[in-house]
Amino acid sequence: MTFVAQKQKSKHQHYPVLTRLRKKAVKSLLIVAIALSTPAISFAETTVVAVLGDSLTKGFGLRKQKGFVPVLQNWLTEQGEDVFLINEGRSGRTTTGGLTRIQAVLTPNIDALIIELGGNDMLRKADPSIIRNNLSRMIRIAKNRDIPILLVGVKANKRYPVEFRSSFNRNYPDLAKEFDILLYPNFFAALYRDREQTRINYRFMLLDRIHPNSRGVVKVVNDIGPLVQKLIARSKLK
């Protein structure tokens, strides 16, 4: 049984806030169990990061190893980071779905969390205040467990009404400031032709013009990677 499969089969929906000592003890037991089934991987000092997201996290339309999480995993490993990423991306997931899932995702061995949600809410023109509330509740749950967070946003383009666009786009920086968490404001930031982020370069997108292709994923990872390293560093200060 693989490490990821064990996490997905967890039936626990809630864990109380653990003391630092208890959390390390639980993680040590899990590491031993994992090591028995995956002898090629050492988790002794490994930082475990859950990536809670939608199809962008899942790697929609790409071979498994070409998706965002596997490519980011390889990039971090090449940088010398001892880290293991858990892909909790699901196509079609909204912030409401993320809120429903987060209790199960934050098992006691999780050291840090990346939240990449909101794109499907935007496509459905969900109320920006509801999106903000869902994200806020997820962040609070993680912070109550002393888990550092990287919030990854998306940007509403000019197809949407000005009022909606303004409210939606403010959610991510406002939440990052309110909770003092790391922020990557726009998942597609590295794929634009201009600094104002108004003209995306579709050479790096799939034909649906919604998801990055394999070349686009590499560009995204190269840009966001250093910020994920900061997240890892924060997790080690807990």
PyMOL commands that set and color helices and strands:
alter all, ss='L'
color gray80, all
select helices_A, chain A and resi 3-8+20-37+55-58+64-66+68-78+95-105+119-123+128-144+162-179+189-191+202-204+214-235
alter helices_A, ss='H'
color red, helices_A
select strands_A, chain A and resi 47-53+83-89+112-116+149-152+182-184
alter strands_A, ss='S'
color yellow, strands_A
deselect
rebuild
show_as cartoon
